[in-house]
Amino acid sequence: MSDRAGRLGVGTIGAGRVGAVLASALAGVGHALTGISAVSESSRERAAAMLPQVPVLTVPEIIERSELVLLAVPESELAPLVAGLAEAGVWQPGQLVLHTNARLGTAVLDPARRAGAIPLAVHPAMTFTGTSIDLARLPGTWFAVTAPAPVLPIGQALVVEMGGEPFIVAEADRAAYGEAIDTAVSFSSAIVEQASGILAGIGLPRPGAVLAPLVRSAVENALSRNDPGPRPDHDGASTIDGAADERPLGGAT
């Protein structure tokens, strides 16, 4: 534990766009960064830019030194990584293990849980550049939190510390949540690319600049028609209007 009460030693596995930014955000509220894993040249460059004082370590070294392990790796790599580390006996009892994948809940962390670790699945509903720009975008961003009921407040508290708005997604609903996120990102990106290509084809030099206010206003209008607005529940976390307090998104118990 770091010297400040309530502060954690945070280790990050994966110096991609999400991992480096969330680690930086947690450091900004006083948590101590114990290390980060960075294998590729691009990830090492990102780690050096975003977390210049944080040592680049091996995965076992990070887990050994950390009270909170942030797993920011691609979906296809998550399950083999967690299972392999369990087989190697490196997970520690009482250690928080948090992954950031949209589609997966905490079941993927079961090998770590059986070793005594505490599983959390926390996904920020935003796209990342992997730069300091993202730090300014985190405040107000919604984070999906999936965890066993006794430790849900831990996941919610970490989100609030980063300036985000936590909402609960049931384990059974996590795949549907991930599908919604993928649909929103891929569809909006494809539409902008298609429209930009058409405008470029008629000789417009800066199609993105022309489309930006149109797309933003269209998206905002569409969102306002489908969002009655958040409201705080009794413990300070946010729920979606129309869902009962203390129930996860989707109405599951």
C-alpha positions in Angstrom: 0.0 0.0 0.0 1.3 3.5 -0.8 1.8 5.9 2.1 -1.5 7.8 1.6 -4.5 6.1 3.2 -6.7 4.4 0.7 -4.1 4.7 -2.1 -3.2 1.6 -4.1 -0.1 0.3 -5.8 -1.3 0.0 -9.4 0.4 -2.1 -12.0 -0.6 -2.0 -15.6 -0.3 -4.9 -18.1 -0.6 -3.5 -21.6 0.6 -0.1 -22.6 -2.0 0.4 -25.3 -4.2 3.4 -25.7 -6.5 2.5 -22.8 -3.9 1.1 -20.3 -1.6 4.1 -20.4 -4.4 6.6 -20.1 -6.2 4.9 -17.2 -2.9 4.4 -15.3 -2.1 8.0 -15.7 -5.6 9.0 -14.5 -5.2 6.8 -11.4 -1.7 8.3 -10.7 -3.3 11.7 -11.0 -5.5 11.0 -8.0 -2.7 9.7 -5.8 -2.3 6.0 -6.5 1.3 4.8 -6.9 2.2 3.2 -10.2 4.3 0.2 -9.6 5.1 -0.7 -13.2 3.8 -1.2 -16.7 4.4 -3.9 -19.3 5.3 -2.7 -22.8 6.5 -5.1 -25.4 6.1 -3.4 -28.8 8.0 -0.3 -29.8 4.8 1.7 -30.0 3.7 0.7 -26.5 7.2 1.5 -25.1 7.0 5.0 -26.8 3.5 5.5 -25.4 4.6 4.4 -21.9 7.6 6.8 -22.1 5.3 9.7 -23.2 2.4 9.1 -20.8 4.2 7.5 -17.8 7.8 8.6 -18.0 8.6 7.8 -14.3 7.0 4.4 -14.3 9.4 1.4 -14.8 8.8 -1.0 -17.6 8.7 -4.5 -16.0 7.8 -8.1 -16.7 4.3 -9.2 -16.0 5.2 -11.3 -13.0 7.1 -8.4 -11.5 4.2 -6.1 -11.9 1.8 -8.6 -10.2 4.2 -9.2 -7.4 4.4 -5.4 -6.6 0.8 -4.4 -7.1 -2.4 -4.3 -5.1 -4.4 -3.4 -8.2 -3.5 -5.0 -11.5 -5.0 -3.3 -14.5 -5.3 -5.7 -17.5 -5.6 -3.6 -20.6 -5.0 -6.2 -23.3 -7.0 -7.3 -26.4 -10.0 -9.5 -25.8 -8.4 -12.5 -27.5 -5.4 -12.3 -25.1 -7.2 -11.8 -21.9 -8.3 -15.4 -21.0 -5.0 -17.1 -21.9 -3.1 -14.4 -19.9 -5.2 -14.8 -16.8 -5.1 -18.6 -16.9 -1.4 -18.7 -17.6 -0.6 -16.5 -14.7 -2.8 -18.6 -12.4 -0.9 -21.7 -13.5 2.4 -19.9 -12.7 1.0 -19.1 -9.3 1.6 -15.4 -9.4 -1.9 -14.1 -8.4 -2.1 -12.9 -4.8 -4.9 -13.3 -2.3 -6.8 -10.0 -1.8 -5.3 -8.4 -4.9 -7.6 -6.4 -7.1 -7.6 -7.5 -10.8 -9.4 -5.2 -13.2 -9.8 -5.7 -16.9 -11.1 -3.1 -19.4 -12.7 -5.2 -22.1 -16.3 -4.3 -23.1 -17.7 -7.7 -24.0 -16.3 -9.7 -21.0 -17.5 -9.7 -17.5 -15.6 -11.1 -14.5 -15.9 -14.8 -15.4 -12.8 -14.5 -17.5 -10.9 -13.6 -14.3 -12.0 -16.8 -12.5 -8.5 -18.3 -12.5 -7.3 -15.3 -10.6 -10.3 -15.3 -8.3 -9.7 -18.9 -7.4 -6.2 -17.8 -6.3 -7.8 -15.3 -3.9 -7.8 -12.2 -6.2 -10.8 -9.8 -6.4 -12.2 -9.6 -9.9 -13.5 -6.3 -11.5 -14.6 -5.6 -15.1 -14.6 -1.9 -15.8 -15.0 -0.5 -19.3 -14.9 3.2 -20.2 -17.5 4.0 -23.0 -15.2 6.2 -25.1 -12.7 5.9 -27.8 -9.0 6.5 -26.9 -6.1 8.2 -28.7 -3.6 7.0 -26.1 -2.5 10.6 -25.4 -3.0 13.2 -22.8 -6.1 14.4 -24.7 -7.9 11.4 -23.3 -7.3 12.5 -19.7 -9.5 15.6 -20.4 -12.2 13.4 -21.8 -12.5 11.0 -18.9 -14.4 13.3 -16.6 -18.1 12.7 -17.3 -17.5 9.5 -19.3 -19.7 6.5 -18.4 -17.9 3.4 -17.2 -19.6 -0.1 -17.2 -18.8 -1.9 -14.0 -19.3 -5.6 -13.5 -18.2 -7.3 -10.3 -19.5 -9.5 -7.5 -21.9 -7.5 -5.4 -19.7 -7.1 -2.3 -16.9 -5.5 -4.3 -19.1 -3.4 -6.7 -18.4 -0.3 -4.6 -14.7 -0.7 -5.2 -15.1 -0.6 -9.0 -17.5 2.3 -8.7 -15.1 4.2 -6.5 -12.2 3.8 -8.9 -14.4 5.1 -11.7 -15.4 8.2 -9.7 -11.8 8.9 -8.8 -11.0 9.1 -12.5 -13.9 11.5 -12.9 -16.2 9.0 -14.6 -19.8 8.0 -14.1 -20.2 4.3 -13.1 -23.1 2.2 -14.0 -23.7 -1.5 -13.3 -23.9 -4.1 -16.1 -24.9 -7.6 -15.0 -22.5 -10.4 -15.9 -25.1 -12.0 -18.2 -25.6 -8.7 -20.0 -21.9 -7.9 -20.6 -21.8 -9.4 -24.1 -24.9 -7.4 -25.2 -23.2 -4.3 -23.7 -20.1 -5.0 -25.7 -22.1 -5.5 -28.9 -23.8 -2.1 -28.4 -20.4 -0.4 -27.9 -18.9 -2.1 -31.0 -22.0 -1.2 -33.1 -21.8 2.5 -32.1 -18.1 2.8 -32.8 -18.0 0.8 -36.1 -21.2 2.3 -37.5 -20.3 5.9 -36.8 -16.8 5.5 -38.1 -18.0 3.8 -41.3 -20.6 6.5 -42.0 -18.1 9.3 -41.5 -15.5 7.6 -43.7 -18.2 7.1 -46.4 -19.5 10.6 -46.3 -15.9 12.0 -46.3 -15.0 10.0 -49.3 -18.0 11.3 -51.3 -17.2 14.9 -50.5 -13.5 14.3 -51.3 -14.7 12.8 -54.6 -16.3 16.1 -55.7 -13.1 18.0 -54.8 -13.9 19.3 -51.3 -10.4 19.9 -49.7 -11.5 19.4 -46.1 -14.5 17.1 -45.9 -13.9 16.4 -42.2 -14.2 20.0 -41.3 -17.5 20.3 -43.2 -19.0 17.2 -41.7 -17.8 17.7 -38.1 -20.6 20.1 -36.9 -23.2 18.2 -38.9 -22.2 14.8 -37.4 -21.9 16.1 -33.9 -25.3 17.8 -34.0 -26.9 14.7 -35.6 -25.5 12.4 -33.0 -26.4 14.7 -30.1 -30.0 14.9 -31.4 -30.2 11.1 -31.7 -28.8 10.6 -28.2 -31.2 13.1 -26.7 -34.1 11.2 -28.2 -32.9 8.0 -26.5 -31.6 9.3 -23.2 -33.9 10.6 -20.5 -30.9 11.5 -18.5 -29.0 10.0 -15.6 -30.0 10.3 -12.0 -27.9 9.5 -8.9 -28.9 6.6 -6.7 -28.7 6.5 -2.9 -25.0 5.6 -2.8 -23.8 8.2 -5.3 -23.4 5.9 -8.3 -25.5 6.6 -11.4 -28.3 4.5 -12.8 -30.2 4.8 -16.1 -33.6 6.5 -15.7 -36.3 3.8 -15.8 -34.1 1.2 -14.1 -34.6 0.5 -10.4 -31.9 1.6 -8.0 -29.3 -1.1 -7.2 -30.3 -3.1 -10.3 -27.8 -3.7 -13.1 -28.4 -2.4 -16.6 -30.9 -4.7 -18.3 -32.9 -5.3 -15.1 -31.0 -8.5 -14.1 -30.6 -9.1 -10.4 
